């Protein structure tokens, strides 16, 4: 069997990303399977999102990043920073 080189630049193209947005999920699954079997890099547009809902920790971390304040959910739960108990 002869060895053939493959140009993988097409995998990182905008055309593939646009196609992946509108393609049927079975096509995407087949493309991902073929690339994994050939041990070629799988582009980001073909990577699956994690299954299930995001955790409250991830949601609140994103909300805290968007709010632009020092009062974060994590600090409130751990009672540190501005949420630390005040000694009177």
C-alpha positions in Angstrom: 0.0 0.0 0.0 1.4 3.4 -0.9 1.5 6.3 1.5 -0.3 9.5 0.4 0.1 12.9 2.1 -3.1 14.8 3.0 -3.4 18.6 3.0 -5.3 19.4 6.2 -5.6 23.2 5.5 -9.2 22.7 4.3 -10.1 21.4 7.7 -9.5 24.8 9.2 -11.3 26.8 6.5 -14.4 29.1 6.9 -16.2 27.0 4.3 -16.1 23.9 6.4 -17.3 25.9 9.5 -20.2 27.3 7.5 -21.1 23.9 6.1 -20.9 22.3 9.6 -23.5 24.9 10.9 -26.1 23.7 8.4 -25.3 20.1 7.8 -27.3 17.2 9.3 -25.9 15.9 12.6 -25.3 12.5 11.0 -23.0 14.0 8.4 -21.1 15.8 11.2 -20.8 12.5 13.1 -19.5 10.7 10.0 -17.0 13.5 9.3 -15.7 13.4 12.9 -15.5 9.6 12.8 -13.6 9.5 9.6 -11.1 12.1 10.8 -10.6 10.3 14.1 -10.1 6.9 12.3 -7.5 8.5 10.0 -5.9 10.1 13.1 -6.2 13.6 11.5 -6.9 16.6 13.7 -10.6 17.3 14.2 -11.5 21.0 13.7 -13.3 23.0 16.4 -16.4 23.3 14.3 -16.9 19.5 14.4 -16.2 19.0 18.1 -19.2 18.2 20.2 -20.4 20.3 23.0 -20.4 18.6 26.5 -23.7 16.8 27.0 -26.2 18.0 29.5 -26.7 21.4 31.1 -23.8 23.4 32.4 -23.3 23.4 36.1 -24.4 26.3 38.3 -20.7 26.9 39.0 -20.0 27.5 35.3 -23.1 29.6 34.8 -22.3 31.8 37.7 -18.6 32.1 36.8 -19.7 33.4 33.4 -22.3 35.8 34.9 -19.6 37.1 37.3 -17.2 37.6 34.4 -19.9 39.6 32.5 -21.0 41.7 35.5 -17.6 43.5 36.0 -18.0 43.7 39.8 -15.9 42.3 42.7 -19.0 40.7 44.2 -18.9 37.2 42.8 -21.1 34.1 43.4 -18.0 32.1 44.5 -17.1 34.7 47.2 -20.7 34.9 48.4 -20.8 31.1 48.8 -17.5 30.9 50.6 -18.1 34.1 52.6 -14.8 35.7 51.6 -13.9 39.1 50.2 -16.7 41.7 50.4 -19.0 38.9 51.8 -16.7 38.0 54.7 -18.4 38.2 58.1 -17.7 41.5 59.8 -16.3 41.5 63.3 -17.8 44.2 65.4 
